[in-house]
Amino acid sequence: MLNLALANLRSRWTGFVGTFVALTLGTGLISMMALVLAATLGTPHPEPQRFAAATAVAVPVDARGEAARLPAGLPAALLAAAPPGAVADRTFPARWPGGPSDGVGHGWSSAALTPYRLTAGRAPAADDEAVLTGGAELVGRRIDLATAAGRSAFTVVGATEQRWFEHAVFLTDSAAARISPPVNALAATGPAGPPPAADGVLLLTGPDRRQADPDPSGGADQLLNAQAMAATTSGIAVAVAVFIVIATFAFSVEQRGRELALLRLTGATPRQVAGLVLAEAGMVGLAGSSVGSVLGVFGAGALRGWMVGHGVAPDWFGIGVDPLALLAAVLLGLASALLGAAAVAVRAARVRPVAALRDSAANTRAMTPLRWVLALGLLAGAVATGWTITSTSPEYAVNARKYGTVPLLFVGGLALLAPVLLRPAARLATWPLGRLGAGALIVRQNTLNARRRTAATVTPVVVAVGLVAAMMSMQGAGDQARADLARGRTRAAAVVLPEDGGLLDRPTVAALADLRATTVTPTRIEITGADGTVLDSLTGQAVPPAALGSLLTPTVVAGSLAGLGDDFLVVDEHTARSDDLSVGQSVGCRLPDGSRTELRVAAVVRTGLSGDDTYLAATHAAGGLPALAWLGTPADAAAARAALDGRPVLVGPADRYFDRLAAKQRAQSRNASVVVLGISVGYALLSVANTLVMAAAGRRRELAALNLAGATRAHVLRLIAAESVLAVLVGSLLAAVAGAAVAATQATALQRLVGRYAVTVPWAAVGRAAALCAAVAVAAAVLSARRTTRGRAIEAAAARE
């Protein structure tokens, strides 16, 4: 069989071109995402970075015995006993116009700890001078620097090279101390002795200095978004490739039905025919996968530029040629080819010798047993996954990474069921055309009779339109649910926000103290057990106790928000269940500054959709600054505008804030879906064109017969175009079913969290995807048919395929 398969490939290579193209593009897609995923794994920068030139670093310690995060500071006693030459390091948020949103400030003496070296200008000498990392073009200019102390003007007198882990501005040590009094680290360099040991202080030397870096993960944390995108897209890419390759192989074998029947007629056994199909698939699969893996290398480079440009990956991110990732892509491509061939090998083996004498293009059997098993298994998996998430963790329903399997399974199941769903869907789509004459009936019957050919076109359409409908409706519902939930948790009329998107500065907070404003300070606390071990780390909101239940109204499921003192703790259901917390229980907590306190669980609230829903008293904010302030009435908003005039803040209606928040979430979702959907949809479109080009050669005699019956060449081309549009319409109907199934499954989860919410349907995106499929299908089918119908009809009718 191997020799025969090889001979077939040599002599009938044109018949395998379509399958080769599908495999090449599919493997290229898989290898591209495999390279991206491989580049996001591991530790890009394993050595200490920020304190690379320090011999030892003393930092505050957290409850886990690790370096505490900012703004934790070192005790004064340790600083007083610091050895000569030790550098007191301060780190604080700092933003300037046109600069990054994550800018930080340091004293100039801290530059030697990395070390940073001047590339232009000089070091700061006066308290109104600054040095920027990577800011050589700004040397000599004045910038407005926004910090916790307010906004002040500085002259840029120098620039250093840019480091991957931070965007920094260096001031004089005295200016840094004025802006941020706490010392966050004490570092020794050169011959200076190490900082002294002290309680609550962690002394780091050697490789452990990395714990004190801005990113202790060595860059791995900065790649989490890229990793999530690559992992999600890789899963979708593999699934899309498998679905489409199965359909392509099924159609390819269907086209060769008479040839396989002739083999049976000459004495080949069913097992030999099946072996021939698998051998051909293996050879084509190996060749196509090898070429596709090379294409993926070039595609990964282009994708890297997009990811960096859109903030999905940091600007230092690079994608190399990983042999293991390419090998995995080749093996997956080969496995897809074999799986696709296996799905139709039984059908090929059972072809009867008498079929060689038949001259009909009609299909009598729509599905193979293996395809039935795959299709029903995917649909059952979608229902089971959705039900499990709804029952155990409904908050996952707004997380594309955790819920993305559900739409993928629904789309895949319906794509594989295309041959059996084709007939009712086509009749539904053409029902209004029943009275338009013979042309419409011919289009419908051609579609219904050649089910395998039509299904091979419909499958990639279901994948393309279905992924857009299912994934974007899922994301849209999640975004809307988040916005509705956030809007329903406050009765505020207006909000005060920092102009630059950071935190409110100290002068603004002081001005708000004289107003009836409710500040919300983001803070991170650690819940500890009786023995001091950390049970959980929570992102909380520090608020005035009186605001809960009046201005801030999370849904209470246990306990009460009335009569709260400064020792309260409010957690959500998920946290209470995970950490075994109950109302009235006292728990040990460690605050960001390292201090410990006992808090009482006053209430348990409904789990939200954006992480932990934890509240504690504003007195435990540990010196942190608020992210925003709520104003209860329009009169309070008017007073705030007058009192904060000239401050770097925005005072606006709360509804407008929530609208902008929802718009931002939608924009982030669209940004993520460009890669997750765009690449797979593009592959599906190419597969539509590829299938129709494959089909054209097999329809030569059919089209010639129409010509002999009186149809002109223009009539035939219009017929082909109408069939293509009908196939796309049928695929779009099945895609709509997939989208509706995802929406219904997701609704059962979201209703447990937010009750009623507005369902969003991405009509525009789905319409564009369907229109694009129709344009590609019509262009590919008409151009191929135009080439096929060249020459005299009688010659084409007599030609043997």
C-alpha positions in Angstrom: 0.0 0.0 0.0 2.9 2.4 0.7 4.2 2.0 -2.9 0.7 2.4 -4.3 0.1 5.5 -2.2 3.4 7.0 -3.3 2.6 6.3 -6.9 -0.8 7.9 -6.5 0.8 11.0 -5.1 3.2 11.2 -8.0 0.7 10.6 -10.8 -2.3 12.4 -9.3 -0.7 15.1 -7.3 -3.2 17.7 -8.5 -5.9 15.8 -6.6 -4.0 16.2 -3.3 -3.1 19.9 -3.7 -6.2 21.0 -1.8 -5.5 18.7 1.1 -1.9 19.7 1.1 -2.8 23.4 1.2 -5.3 22.9 4.1 -2.6 21.0 6.1 0.1 23.5 5.3 -2.0 26.5 6.5 -3.3 24.6 9.5 0.2 23.6 10.6 1.5 27.0 9.9 -1.2 28.4 12.2 -0.4 25.8 14.9 3.4 26.3 14.7 3.1 30.1 14.9 1.1 29.9 18.1 3.4 27.2 19.4 6.4 29.4 19.0 4.6 32.3 20.7 3.6 30.0 23.6 7.1 28.6 23.9 8.5 32.2 24.0 6.2 33.1 27.0 7.3 30.1 29.1 10.2 29.9 31.5 12.1 32.9 33.1 13.4 35.4 30.6 15.6 37.1 33.1 16.7 34.7 35.8 19.4 36.9 37.4 18.8 39.8 39.9 18.0 42.9 37.9 17.2 46.1 39.9 19.8 45.2 42.6 22.3 43.4 40.3 25.2 45.7 41.5 24.3 45.4 45.2 26.0 42.8 47.4 23.2 42.6 49.9 19.7 44.1 50.2 17.5 44.5 53.2 13.7 44.7 52.6 10.6 44.4 54.8 9.3 40.8 55.1 5.7 39.6 54.6 3.8 36.9 56.4 5.2 34.3 54.0 8.7 35.2 54.8 9.2 36.8 51.4 10.0 40.4 50.4 7.0 42.6 51.1 5.5 44.6 48.2 5.4 48.4 48.1 4.7 50.6 50.0 6.1 48.6 52.9 9.0 50.5 54.6 12.0 49.6 56.8 12.0 50.4 60.5 13.8 53.5 61.6 16.1 51.6 64.0 17.5 49.6 61.1 18.2 52.8 59.1 19.9 54.3 62.0 22.3 51.3 62.3 23.0 51.2 58.6 26.7 50.8 57.7 28.5 53.6 55.9 28.0 53.5 52.1 24.6 51.7 52.3 22.0 53.2 49.9 18.5 54.0 51.1 16.3 53.1 48.2 12.9 54.6 47.7 10.4 53.7 45.0 7.1 55.6 44.4 4.7 56.0 41.5 5.6 58.9 39.2 3.9 59.9 35.9 4.8 62.6 33.4 3.0 63.7 30.2 3.6 61.3 27.3 5.2 58.8 29.7 4.1 55.3 30.7 1.3 54.7 33.1 3.6 52.5 35.3 6.4 55.1 35.8 8.2 55.1 39.1 10.6 57.4 40.9 13.9 56.9 42.8 16.6 58.9 44.4 19.7 59.2 42.2 21.9 57.2 44.5 19.7 54.2 43.7 20.9 54.3 40.1 24.1 52.7 41.0 22.4 49.6 42.4 21.4 48.3 38.9 23.6 50.0 37.6 22.1 52.7 35.4 24.5 54.7 33.3 24.0 58.1 31.8 23.7 58.1 28.0 23.1 61.9 27.8 23.4 64.9 30.1 24.3 64.7 33.8 23.1 63.6 37.2 20.4 65.7 39.0 22.0 68.3 41.4 19.0 70.5 42.4 15.6 69.3 43.8 13.8 70.4 40.6 16.0 68.3 38.3 15.4 64.8 37.0 16.9 62.1 34.9 14.7 59.8 32.7 15.4 56.2 31.6 15.4 56.2 27.8 14.5 59.9 27.6 17.4 61.4 25.8 15.1 63.4 23.5 13.7 65.2 26.6 17.0 66.4 28.0 16.8 70.2 28.6 12.9 70.2 28.7 10.6 70.9 31.6 8.1 68.2 32.5 5.2 68.1 35.0 5.8 65.1 37.3 2.8 63.7 39.1 3.5 61.9 42.4 1.8 61.3 45.7 3.0 64.7 46.8 1.2 66.4 44.0 2.3 67.8 40.6 5.6 69.7 40.3 7.7 70.9 37.4 11.2 69.4 36.8 13.9 70.0 34.3 15.2 66.9 32.6 19.0 67.2 32.9 20.0 63.6 31.8 19.0 60.2 30.5 20.0 56.6 31.1 19.5 53.5 29.1 16.1 51.9 29.3 15.7 48.7 31.4 13.0 46.1 30.7 11.7 46.0 34.3 10.7 49.6 34.9 10.3 53.1 33.4 12.0 55.3 36.0 12.7 58.9 36.8 15.6 59.7 39.1 15.5 62.8 41.4 17.9 64.0 44.0 17.8 61.9 47.2 16.4 64.8 49.1 13.5 65.3 46.6 12.8 61.6 46.6 12.7 61.6 50.5 10.3 64.5 50.5 7.9 62.8 48.0 8.1 59.3 49.6 9.5 59.3 53.2 9.5 55.5 53.8 12.7 53.7 52.8 11.7 50.6 50.9 15.1 48.9 50.7 18.6 49.3 52.1 21.3 48.1 49.8 25.1 47.6 50.3 27.5 47.9 47.4 31.2 47.3 46.9 33.2 46.9 50.2 30.4 48.2 52.4 29.2 45.7 54.9 25.7 44.2 54.7 22.8 45.9 56.4 22.2 44.7 60.0 19.6 42.0 60.8 16.4 43.1 62.4 12.9 41.7 63.2 10.5 42.1 60.2 13.4 42.5 57.8 14.6 40.1 55.1 18.3 40.2 54.2 18.9 39.1 50.6 22.2 38.1 49.0 23.3 36.3 45.9 20.4 35.0 43.6 17.9 35.8 46.4 18.2 39.5 45.5 15.7 38.9 42.8 13.0 38.8 45.4 13.5 42.6 45.8 13.1 43.3 42.0 10.1 45.1 40.7 9.2 41.8 38.9 10.6 39.0 41.0 9.4 36.5 38.4 12.2 37.7 36.1 9.8 38.9 33.4 7.5 35.8 33.5 4.6 37.8 35.1 4.8 40.4 32.3 4.2 37.7 29.8 1.0 36.3 31.5 -1.3 38.2 29.1 0.7 37.0 26.1 0.8 33.5 27.5 -2.9 33.4 28.0 -3.6 34.7 24.5 -1.1 32.2 23.0 -2.6 29.3 25.0 -6.2 30.2 24.1 -5.4 30.8 20.4 -3.3 27.6 20.3 -6.2 25.6 21.5 -8.5 27.2 19.0 -6.0 26.8 16.2 -5.6 23.1 16.9 -9.3 22.6 17.0 -10.0 24.6 13.9 -7.3 22.8 12.0 -8.7 19.4 13.0 -12.3 20.3 12.1 -11.4 21.7 8.7 -8.9 18.9 7.9 -11.5 16.3 8.7 -14.0 18.0 6.3 -11.3 18.4 3.6 -10.3 14.8 3.8 -13.9 13.6 3.8 -14.5 15.6 0.6 -11.3 14.5 -1.0 -12.2 10.8 -0.4 -15.7 11.5 -1.7 -14.3 12.9 -4.9 -12.2 9.7 -5.4 -15.2 7.4 -4.8 -15.1 5.8 -8.3 -11.3 5.4 -8.2 -11.5 3.5 -4.8 -14.4 1.4 -6.2 -12.2 0.5 -9.1 -9.5 -0.7 -6.7 -12.2 -2.9 -5.0 -13.2 -4.1 -8.4 -9.7 -5.2 -9.2 -9.4 -7.2 -6.0 -8.3 -4.8 -3.2 -9.7 -5.7 0.2 -11.5 -3.1 2.4 -8.5 -3.2 4.8 -6.1 -2.4 1.9 -8.3 0.5 0.7 -8.4 2.0 4.2 -4.6 1.5 4.5 -4.1 3.3 1.2 -6.2 6.3 2.4 -4.2 6.5 5.7 -0.9 6.1 3.9 -1.7 8.9 1.5 -2.8 11.0 4.4 0.4 10.3 6.3 2.6 11.3 3.3 0.6 14.4 2.5 0.4 15.3 6.2 4.1 15.0 6.8 4.9 17.2 3.7 2.3 19.8 4.5 3.2 19.9 8.2 6.8 20.4 7.5 6.2 23.3 5.1 3.6 24.8 7.4 6.0 24.8 10.4 8.4 26.9 8.3 5.6 29.3 7.4 4.8 29.6 11.1 8.3 31.0 11.8 7.6 34.0 9.6 4.1 34.4 10.9 5.3 34.5 14.5 7.6 37.4 13.7 4.7 39.5 12.4 2.5 38.5 15.3 5.2 39.6 17.8 5.1 43.1 16.3 1.3 43.2 16.7 1.4 41.9 20.3 4.0 44.5 21.3 2.2 47.4 19.5 -1.1 46.6 21.2 0.2 46.1 24.7 -0.4 42.3 24.8 3.4 41.7 25.3 6.1 44.0 26.7 8.5 45.7 24.2 11.4 43.5 25.2 9.5 40.3 24.2 11.1 38.2 21.5 10.1 35.0 19.7 12.9 32.6 18.7 12.9 29.4 16.7 12.2 26.7 19.2 12.8 23.2 17.7 10.5 21.5 20.2 7.6 23.8 19.4 8.1 23.2 15.7 8.3 19.5 16.2 5.1 19.6 18.2 3.4 21.6 15.4 4.5 19.0 12.8 3.3 16.1 14.9 -0.1 17.9 15.5 -0.4 18.6 11.8 0.4 15.0 11.0 -2.1 13.8 13.7 -4.8 16.1 12.2 -4.2 14.5 8.8 -4.4 11.0 10.1 -7.4 11.8 12.2 -9.1 13.4 9.2 -8.3 10.3 7.1 -9.4 7.9 9.8 -12.8 9.7 10.0 -13.4 8.7 6.4 -11.2 5.6 6.0 -14.1 3.2 7.0 -16.3 4.9 4.4 -13.6 4.4 1.8 -13.0 0.8 2.8 -16.7 0.0 2.5 -17.2 1.4 -1.0 -18.7 -1.3 -3.2 -17.0 -2.4 -6.5 -20.3 -1.7 -8.3 -19.9 2.0 -7.4 -17.3 2.2 -10.1 -20.1 1.8 -12.7 -22.2 4.6 -11.2 -22.1 8.1 -12.5 -24.0 10.0 -9.8 -22.6 12.8 -7.7 -25.3 12.4 -5.1 -24.4 11.2 -1.6 -26.5 8.6 0.2 -24.8 8.6 3.6 -24.1 11.9 5.4 -21.9 10.8 8.4 -19.4 8.2 9.4 -19.7 6.6 12.8 -16.5 8.2 14.0 -17.7 11.6 12.9 -21.0 11.0 14.9 -19.0 10.1 18.0 -16.7 13.2 17.7 -19.6 15.6 17.0 -21.9 14.3 19.8 -18.9 14.1 22.2 -18.1 17.7 21.6 -21.6 18.9 22.2 -21.9 16.8 25.3 -18.6 18.2 26.5 -19.9 21.7 25.9 -23.0 21.1 28.0 -21.1 19.4 30.8 -18.5 22.1 31.0 -21.0 24.9 31.0 -23.1 23.1 33.7 -20.0 22.4 35.9 -18.9 26.1 35.7 -22.5 27.2 36.5 -22.7 24.9 39.5 -19.2 25.4 41.0 -17.7 28.7 39.8 -20.2 30.9 37.9 -17.7 33.8 38.0 -15.6 31.9 35.4 -18.4 32.6 32.8 -16.9 36.1 32.1 -13.3 34.8 31.8 -12.5 34.0 28.2 -9.6 31.7 29.2 -11.7 29.6 31.6 -14.9 29.7 29.7 -13.6 29.7 26.1 -13.8 25.9 25.9 -17.6 26.1 25.9 -18.0 28.1 22.6 -15.2 26.1 21.0 -16.9 22.8 21.8 -20.3 24.0 20.6 -18.9 25.3 17.3 -16.8 22.2 16.7 -19.8 19.9 17.4 -22.1 21.7 15.0 -19.3 22.0 12.4 -18.9 18.2 12.4 -22.7 17.7 12.3 -22.9 19.9 9.1 -23.6 17.0 6.8 -26.6 15.8 8.7 -27.9 19.3 9.6 -27.4 20.5 6.0 -30.7 19.3 4.6 -33.1 21.0 7.2 -30.9 24.1 7.3 -30.9 24.4 3.5 -34.6 23.9 3.2 -35.2 26.6 5.8 -32.8 29.0 4.0 -34.4 28.4 0.6 -38.0 28.2 1.7 -38.8 31.7 0.5 -37.2 30.9 -2.9 -39.6 28.0 -3.7 -41.8 30.1 -6.0 -38.9 31.8 -7.9 -38.7 29.1 -10.6 -36.4 26.3 -11.7 -33.2 28.2 -11.1 -33.8 28.3 -7.3 -34.8 24.7 -7.2 -31.7 23.6 -9.1 -29.6 25.5 -6.6 -31.3 23.8 -3.7 -31.2 20.4 -5.1 -27.5 20.6 -6.1 -26.8 21.6 -2.6 -28.8 18.8 -1.0 -27.7 16.1 -3.4 -23.9 16.9 -3.1 -24.0 16.9 0.7 -20.4 16.0 1.1 -19.2 18.7 -1.2 -21.5 21.3 0.4 -20.6 20.1 3.9 -16.9 20.6 3.1 -17.7 24.3 2.3 -20.1 24.7 5.2 -17.7 23.4 7.9 -15.2 26.2 7.7 -18.1 28.7 7.4 -19.5 27.3 10.7 -16.1 27.6 12.2 -15.4 31.2 11.0 -18.9 32.7 11.7 -19.5 30.5 14.7 -16.3 31.5 16.5 -17.1 35.1 16.0 -20.7 34.7 17.1 -20.0 32.5 20.1 -16.8 34.1 21.4 -17.9 37.7 20.9 -21.3 37.1 22.4 -19.6 35.5 25.4 -17.2 38.4 25.8 -20.0 41.0 25.2 -22.2 39.4 27.8 -19.3 39.2 30.3 -18.4 42.9 29.8 -22.0 44.0 30.1 -22.5 41.9 33.3 -19.4 43.4 34.8 -20.6 46.9 34.1 -24.1 46.2 35.4 -22.8 44.6 38.5 -20.4 47.5 39.3 -23.1 50.1 38.5 -25.5 48.3 40.9 -23.1 48.4 43.8 -23.1 52.1 44.4 -25.7 54.8 44.8 -23.2 57.6 44.2 -24.1 60.5 41.9 -20.6 61.5 40.9 -17.0 60.3 41.1 -13.6 61.9 41.5 -10.8 60.3 39.4 -7.1 61.1 39.0 -6.5 62.8 35.7 -3.6 60.5 34.7 -5.4 57.3 35.7 -3.1 56.6 38.7 -3.9 57.4 42.3 -5.2 60.6 44.0 -2.3 62.6 45.4 -2.0 63.7 49.0 -3.2 67.3 48.5 -6.3 66.1 46.7 -7.0 63.6 49.5 -6.6 66.4 52.1 -9.1 68.6 50.1 -11.6 65.7 49.9 -11.4 65.3 53.7 -13.4 68.6 54.0 -16.1 67.3 51.7 -18.7 64.6 52.0 -16.7 62.2 49.8 -16.1 58.4 50.2 -12.6 57.5 49.2 -11.8 54.0 48.0 -8.2 52.9 48.6 -7.0 49.7 46.9 -5.0 47.6 49.4 -3.7 44.1 49.6 -4.1 42.1 52.8 -3.0 38.6 53.9 -5.2 36.4 56.0 -3.1 34.4 58.4 -3.8 31.4 60.6 -3.2 31.1 64.4 0.3 30.0 63.7 1.0 32.9 61.4 0.8 30.9 58.1 -0.7 32.7 55.2 -4.2 31.4 54.3 -4.9 33.8 51.4 -3.9 37.0 49.8 -6.8 39.4 49.0 -7.1 42.5 47.0 -9.4 44.7 49.1 -11.0 48.1 49.1 -10.4 50.3 52.2 -13.5 52.5 52.7 -15.2 54.4 55.6 -17.4 52.0 57.6 -20.4 54.2 57.2 -20.3 54.1 53.4 -21.0 50.3 53.3 -24.8 49.7 53.0 -25.5 53.3 52.3 -23.4 54.6 49.4 -21.7 51.3 48.5 -24.2 48.5 48.3 -22.8 45.0 47.6 -25.4 42.3 47.8 -25.2 40.7 51.3 -25.7 36.9 51.5 -24.8 36.5 55.2 -24.2 38.9 58.1 -24.9 42.7 58.0 -23.4 46.0 56.9 -25.0 47.9 59.7 -23.1 49.3 62.7 -19.6 48.5 61.4 -16.6 49.5 63.4 -13.0 49.9 62.4 -12.4 46.2 62.9 -14.7 44.8 60.2 -13.9 42.6 57.3 -16.3 41.9 54.4 -15.5 39.1 52.0 -17.2 37.5 49.0 -18.8 34.0 48.9 -15.9 32.5 46.9 -13.3 33.7 49.5 -15.4 32.6 52.4 -15.9 29.2 50.9 -12.2 28.8 49.9 -10.8 30.0 53.2 -13.5 28.5 55.5 -14.6 31.9 56.9 -17.9 32.6 58.5 -19.7 35.6 59.9 -18.5 36.7 63.3 -15.1 34.9 63.0 -12.0 36.8 64.0 -9.1 36.4 61.6 -5.5 37.6 61.7 -4.5 40.0 58.9 -1.2 41.4 57.8 -1.4 44.9 56.1 0.8 46.2 53.3 3.1 48.0 55.7 3.9 44.8 57.6 1.7 45.5 60.6 -0.7 42.8 62.0 -4.2 43.2 63.2 -7.3 41.2 64.1 -10.4 41.8 61.9 -14.0 40.4 62.4 -15.9 39.0 59.4 -19.0 41.2 59.5 -20.6 40.0 56.3 -20.3 37.8 53.3 -21.4 39.4 50.0 -22.1 38.0 46.5 -19.0 37.2 44.5 -18.3 39.7 41.8 -16.8 39.4 38.4 -13.6 41.3 38.7 -11.6 39.5 41.3 -11.9 39.6 45.1 -14.7 41.6 46.7 -13.1 42.4 50.0 -13.8 45.5 52.1 -12.1 46.8 55.3 -12.0 50.1 57.2 -10.1 53.0 55.7 -8.0 53.2 58.8 -6.2 50.0 57.6 -5.1 51.5 54.3 -1.6 51.5 55.6 -0.6 54.9 54.1 -2.0 54.0 50.7 -3.6 56.6 48.4 -7.2 56.3 47.1 -7.9 55.3 43.5 -11.2 57.3 43.4 -13.8 59.0 45.6 -17.5 58.7 45.4 -19.9 61.7 45.9 -23.4 60.9 47.0 -25.4 63.8 45.6 -25.2 66.4 42.8 -24.7 69.1 45.5 -21.6 67.2 46.7 -20.3 67.0 43.2 -20.7 70.8 42.7 -18.9 71.4 46.0 -16.1 69.0 44.9 -15.6 70.8 41.6 -15.2 74.1 43.3 -12.8 72.8 46.0 -10.7 70.8 43.6 -10.5 73.4 40.8 -6.9 73.3 39.5 -6.1 69.9 40.9 -5.2 67.1 38.5 -8.5 65.3 38.9 -11.7 64.7 37.0 -15.2 65.2 38.6 -18.0 63.7 36.6 -21.3 61.8 36.8 -21.1 58.2 38.1 -23.1 56.9 35.1 -20.6 58.4 32.7 -17.8 56.7 34.6 -19.5 53.3 34.4 -20.2 53.8 30.7 -16.5 54.6 30.1 -15.5 51.6 32.2 -17.8 49.3 30.1 -16.4 50.8 26.9 -12.8 50.2 28.1 -13.7 46.6 28.9 -15.2 46.1 25.4 -12.2 47.6 23.8 -9.9 45.2 25.7 -12.1 42.3 24.7 -12.0 43.3 21.1 -8.2 43.8 21.3 -7.8 40.2 22.6 -10.2 38.8 20.0 -8.3 40.2 17.1 -5.7 37.4 17.5 -7.8 34.8 19.1 -10.4 35.0 16.3 -8.7 36.7 13.5 -6.1 34.0 12.8 -8.5 31.1 13.0 -11.2 32.9 11.0 -8.5 33.8 8.3 -7.6 30.1 8.1 -11.2 29.1 7.8 -11.7 31.6 4.9 -8.8 30.2 3.1 -10.2 26.7 3.6 -13.5 27.8 2.1 -11.7 29.0 -1.0 -9.5 25.8 -1.1 -12.5 23.5 -0.9 -14.4 25.3 -3.7 -11.3 25.2 -5.9 -11.0 21.4 -5.2 -14.7 21.0 -6.1 -14.5 22.7 -9.4 -12.4 20.1 -11.1 -14.8 17.3 -10.0 -17.8 19.2 -11.5 -16.5 19.5 -15.1 -18.9 17.0 -16.6 -21.9 18.2 -14.5 -21.4 21.8 -15.6 -20.9 20.7 -19.2 -24.2 18.8 -19.1 -26.0 21.9 -18.0 -24.4 23.7 -20.9 -25.6 21.0 -23.3 -29.1 21.3 -21.8 -29.2 25.0 -22.9 -27.6 26.9 -20.0 -25.1 29.5 -21.1 -21.7 29.9 -19.5 -23.1 33.0 -17.7 -26.1 30.9 -16.4 -23.7 28.3 -15.1 -21.5 30.8 -13.3 -24.6 32.4 -11.7 -25.7 29.0 -10.6 -22.3 28.3 -9.0 -22.3 31.7 -7.2 -25.9 31.0 -5.9 -24.8 27.6 -4.6 -21.8 29.3 -2.8 -24.0 31.9 -1.2 -26.5 29.2 -0.1 -23.7 27.2 1.5 -22.5 30.3 3.4 -26.1 31.0 4.5 -26.5 27.4 5.8 -23.2 27.7 7.6 -24.2 31.0 9.1 -27.5 29.5 10.4 -25.6 26.7 12.1 -23.2 29.3 13.5 -26.1 31.2 14.9 -27.3 28.0 16.7 -23.8 27.7 18.2 -23.9 31.3 19.3 -27.4 30.9 20.8 -26.3 27.8 22.7 -23.3 29.6 24.2 -25.5 32.6 25.2 -28.0 30.3 26.9 -25.4 28.3 28.7 -23.6 31.4 29.9 -26.8 33.1 31.0 -27.5 30.3 33.5 -24.2 31.2 35.2 -24.4 35.0 35.0 -28.0 35.0 36.4 -26.7 33.4 39.6 -24.3 36.4 40.0 -25.9 39.5 38.7 -29.6 38.5 38.2 -31.0 40.1 35.1 -28.6 41.7 32.6 -28.7 43.0 29.1 -27.9 40.4 26.4 -25.6 41.7 23.7 -25.5 40.2 20.2 -22.5 41.1 18.0 -24.6 41.6 14.9 -22.1 43.8 13.1 -19.2 41.4 13.7 -21.2 38.3 12.7 -22.5 40.1 9.6 -19.0 41.1 8.6 -17.8 37.5 9.1 -20.6 36.0 7.0 -20.2 38.6 4.3 -16.5 37.9 4.1 -17.2 34.2 3.8 -19.7 34.8 1.1 -17.3 37.1 -0.8 -14.5 34.6 -0.6 -16.8 31.6 -1.5 -18.3 33.3 -4.5 -14.9 34.6 -5.8 -13.3 31.2 -5.4 -16.2 29.2 -6.9 -16.8 31.4 -9.8 -13.2 31.8 -10.8 -12.6 28.1 -10.6 -15.8 27.3 -12.5 -14.9 29.8 -15.1 -11.6 28.1 -15.7 -13.3 24.6 -15.7 -15.9 25.6 -18.3 -13.4 26.7 -20.9 -13.5 24.8 -24.1 -16.3 22.9 -25.9 -19.0 21.4 -23.7 -19.2 18.1 -25.6 -15.5 17.5 -24.9 -15.9 18.3 -21.2 -18.9 16.0 -21.0 -17.0 13.1 -22.5 -13.9 13.7 -20.4 -13.0 11.1 -17.8 -12.1 12.3 -14.3 
